[in-house]
Amino acid sequence: MTAEYRIELPPVTDEAAEGQAREVLDGVRARMGFVPNMYRVMVNDPGLLSTYLHGYARFREQGHFTPPEQEVVFLTISLANGCDYCTAAHSMIAVHVSKLSKAHTQAIRDGKPTGDARLDALRRFTHHMWETRGLPTRAEAEAFKAAGYGDVHILEIILALAVKTISNYANHIGHTEMDDRFAAFAVGKPVAGA
């Protein structure tokens, strides 16, 4: 999904990057081995990309969710926000990096139960937090906690909502071109082998 409006700022190329933009992109390349197109759009405002990267790293590295659970959260939010770019990227990461099964990844993308009660509770509560704009009902919070999660997980879902809002919305207004690495997981394509 993209916005009717498209920002007039082009994605920042390596040649055009200067100052803070160059520093941030060089840091991304050093960590990831490439610069995703999404980052090239976001770095038009280096503070936006830096904020995203900081929050993303905190969620990934210091949170209490397992890598597969992290992908459930990110996929749920990206799907709810209608961000095709992030849905594809997190589907690829889910399968190839975080080791969420292809079947579970496909079920989440399809809005169907995964068959794993804990993951389904996580998906349901994450969507509830998105849908209620952070105003969960007591019943939904208690059901989430009954699945083995705690209040710290609720706070981490808020962090993920903030991070994904930054990237999803930037992709909407930037009309971000899909990277080749994520293209096989594009919305509308089945997760291979699911």
C-alpha positions in Angstrom: 0.0 0.0 0.0 1.2 3.5 -0.8 -0.2 6.9 0.0 -1.9 9.0 -2.7 0.7 11.6 -1.8 4.3 10.8 -2.6 7.2 12.8 -1.1 9.3 14.6 -3.6 12.5 13.7 -1.9 14.3 11.0 -3.8 15.9 8.0 -2.1 19.4 9.0 -1.0 22.1 7.3 -3.1 25.6 6.6 -1.8 26.9 9.3 -4.0 24.5 11.9 -2.8 24.7 11.1 0.9 26.5 13.7 3.0 27.1 14.5 6.7 24.8 12.6 9.1 23.0 10.8 6.2 26.4 9.3 5.1 27.3 8.3 8.6 24.0 6.5 9.2 24.1 4.8 5.8 27.7 3.7 6.2 26.8 2.3 9.6 23.9 0.3 8.1 26.1 -1.1 5.4 28.7 -2.1 7.9 26.1 -4.0 10.0 24.0 -5.4 7.2 26.2 -5.6 4.1 23.8 -3.5 2.1 21.4 -0.5 2.5 17.7 -1.4 2.1 15.7 1.0 -0.1 13.5 1.9 2.9 16.6 3.4 4.7 17.4 5.4 1.6 14.0 7.0 1.8 14.1 7.6 5.5 17.6 9.0 5.6 16.3 12.2 3.9 15.8 13.0 7.6 18.7 11.4 9.4 17.0 11.8 12.7 14.0 9.7 11.5 16.3 6.8 10.4 18.5 7.1 13.5 15.4 6.9 15.7 14.1 4.0 13.8 17.4 2.1 13.9 17.9 2.7 17.7 14.4 1.5 18.6 14.6 -1.5 16.2 18.0 -2.5 17.8 16.6 -2.2 21.3 13.6 -4.3 20.4 15.7 -7.0 18.7 18.7 -7.1 21.1 17.3 -6.2 24.5 13.8 -7.4 24.5 12.2 -10.5 26.0 10.6 -11.9 22.8 12.3 -14.7 20.9 13.3 -14.0 17.3 10.3 -15.9 15.9 8.0 -13.9 18.3 9.6 -10.7 17.2 8.6 -11.5 13.6 5.0 -12.2 14.7 4.9 -8.7 16.2 6.5 -7.0 13.3 4.4 -8.9 10.7 1.2 -8.2 12.6 1.8 -4.5 12.7 3.1 -4.2 9.1 0.0 -6.1 7.9 -2.3 -4.0 10.0 -0.7 -0.8 8.6 -0.9 -2.1 5.1 2.9 -1.9 4.5 3.7 -4.3 1.7 7.5 -3.5 1.9 7.8 -4.3 5.6 5.5 -7.4 5.2 7.8 -8.8 2.5 11.0 -7.8 4.4 9.8 -9.3 7.7 8.5 -12.4 6.0 12.0 -13.0 4.5 13.6 -12.3 7.9 11.1 -14.5 9.6 11.9 -17.5 7.5 15.7 -17.1 6.8 16.9 -15.3 10.0 14.5 -15.7 12.9 13.5 -19.2 12.0 9.7 -18.7 12.2 8.4 -21.6 10.1 7.2 -20.9 6.6 3.7 -22.3 7.6 3.5 -19.9 10.6 4.7 -17.0 8.5 2.1 -17.7 5.8 -0.7 -18.1 8.4 0.1 -14.7 9.9 0.2 -13.1 6.5 -3.2 -14.7 5.7 -4.7 -13.7 9.1 -5.3 -17.3 10.1 -4.3 -19.2 13.2 -0.8 -20.6 13.2 -1.8 -23.6 15.3 0.6 -22.4 18.0 -1.5 -21.1 20.9 1.3 -18.8 22.2 2.1 -17.3 18.8 -1.6 -16.8 18.2 -2.1 -15.1 21.5 0.8 -12.8 20.6 -0.6 -12.0 17.2 -4.0 -11.4 18.6 -2.8 -9.0 21.4 -0.4 -7.1 19.1 -3.3 -6.5 16.7 -5.5 -5.5 19.7 -2.9 -3.0 20.8 -2.7 -1.6 17.2 -6.5 -1.5 16.8 -7.1 0.2 20.2 -4.2 2.6 19.8 -2.7 1.3 23.0 -5.8 1.1 25.0 -6.1 -2.7 25.7 -9.1 -4.1 27.5 -8.5 -6.0 30.8 -9.8 -9.2 29.2 -7.4 -9.0 26.2 -4.4 -8.2 28.5 -5.3 -11.1 30.9 -5.7 -13.5 27.9 -2.3 -12.4 26.7 -0.7 -12.9 30.1 -2.4 -16.3 30.5 -0.5 -17.3 27.3 2.8 -16.8 29.2 3.5 -13.2 28.5 3.9 -10.4 31.0 3.6 -6.6 31.3 7.1 -6.1 30.0 6.0 -7.8 26.8 3.2 -5.2 26.5 5.7 -2.4 26.8 7.8 -4.1 24.1 4.8 -4.3 21.8 4.5 -0.5 22.2 8.1 -0.1 21.2 7.5 -2.3 18.1 4.4 -0.3 17.3 6.5 2.9 17.4 9.3 1.5 15.3 6.9 0.0 12.7 4.8 3.1 12.5 8.0 5.0 11.5 9.0 2.5 8.8 5.5 1.7 7.5 4.5 5.3 7.2 7.8 6.3 5.6 7.2 3.5 3.0 3.7 4.7 2.4 4.7 8.3 1.5 8.0 7.3 -0.1 6.5 4.7 -2.4 9.6 2.6 -1.5 10.8 0.3 -4.2 11.1 -3.4 -3.1 14.6 -4.6 -2.6 15.6 -7.7 -4.6 16.3 -9.6 -1.3 12.6 -9.3 -0.3 10.9 -9.7 -3.7 10.3 -13.4 -3.3 8.2 -12.6 -0.2 6.2 -9.8 -1.8 2.5 -9.5 -0.8 0.4 -11.7 -3.0 3.1 -14.3 -3.4 2.9 -17.4 -1.2 5.7 -18.1 1.3 7.6 -20.8 -0.6 7.0 -24.2 0.9 4.3 -23.0 3.3 
